[in-house]
Amino acid sequence: MAWFRDAILYVEDSAIADAIRENDLLFPTIESVHVVAICLLVGSILVLDLRLLGLASIERPVSRLVSAILPVTWGAFALAAGSGFLLFLSNATKYLANGCFIAKMFLICAAGVNMLVFHWVSARDLPQWEKDTSPTLRARLAGALSILLWIAVVACGRWIGYTMPVL
Amino acid sequence: MEPSLSEFSKWLAATTLSHMIKSAGWIIPTLQTIHILCVAAVFSAAVLVDFRMFRLFEREVPLGEVTRRFLPAIWPVLLILLLTGSLLIVGEPRRALLNSTFFLKMALLLAAVLLTAGLQRSVAASPGFWERDRGRRMAAKAVATLSIAIWCGILFAGRWIAYTQGG
């Protein structure tokens, strides 16, 4: 893991990390972009989750809604990940030592795995039930789990601010 | 205005409710997490309709159906936002009430509420209102741009409250 430590110290010493750390406007501005991106990310995922739960957009076939919403979701994810990475760079060592940050990263991975499992396993027979107002149990479970995971991601993100003394 | 708000903050901070909110470290971050999740729902609902007006989202679905699906949910969620926001102010009155960024956020919120309610009403009264001719379609894009800008402004201001608090 020595190379990893070296890499972290290297990025932390970079000019861009230094600028984000030292400039009074840069950190809050990137943070604001991060909040906007996360809101759109979580909100757009919620639209799909509620459809899978049979609670909203029930007159729309699931595949249609997925193809309409995914570009928004991925765009928001790219913006959230990019801005999040810049915030991480500025204090990489402290973030890596923060339990909430680590938990947030694992929860995002778990949400990704949940999405892949839905895509590869639960959505295989999608054409058979995608017009149903109340989808299959597996689809409903995927939607419910997704909502819970993203709530936890947002909670961990908020808690980073209270557990990292530098911010 | 300043001294009276200062007095009011002082009085608010001395109330039993304020003491209760400050009595445990997890209460304020929990309220903030609920607040952000609700912001995500409201922001995404408004912005997805704006994307539809740009014909970037659910373009094969009539605008009237998209607004009917997304905009009504904004109002009950806004009530939760007012409740959590009020509790956060009671917990830390000076953080918001002696902070011009907070008042900027409220002014932008008022503009967003009027714009969104106006949009919802115009489409409910006449489904083809924003698509009748070239001029209307241009106006729709202008309104959508304004709406996105105002909602992003609310989120930016919300994050900046933490960086501009005086007392």
Interface residues (C-beta under 8 A of the other chain):
Chain A: P28 E31 S32 V35 V36 I38 C39 L40 L41 V42 G43 S44 L46 V47 A56 S57 R60 A68 I69 V72 I151 V154 A155 R158 W159 G161 Y162
Chain B: G25 P29 T30 Q32 T33 I36 L37 V39 A40 A41 F43 S44 A45 V47 L48 F51 F57 E58 V61 R69 A73 C152 L155 F156 G158 R159 W160 A162 Y163
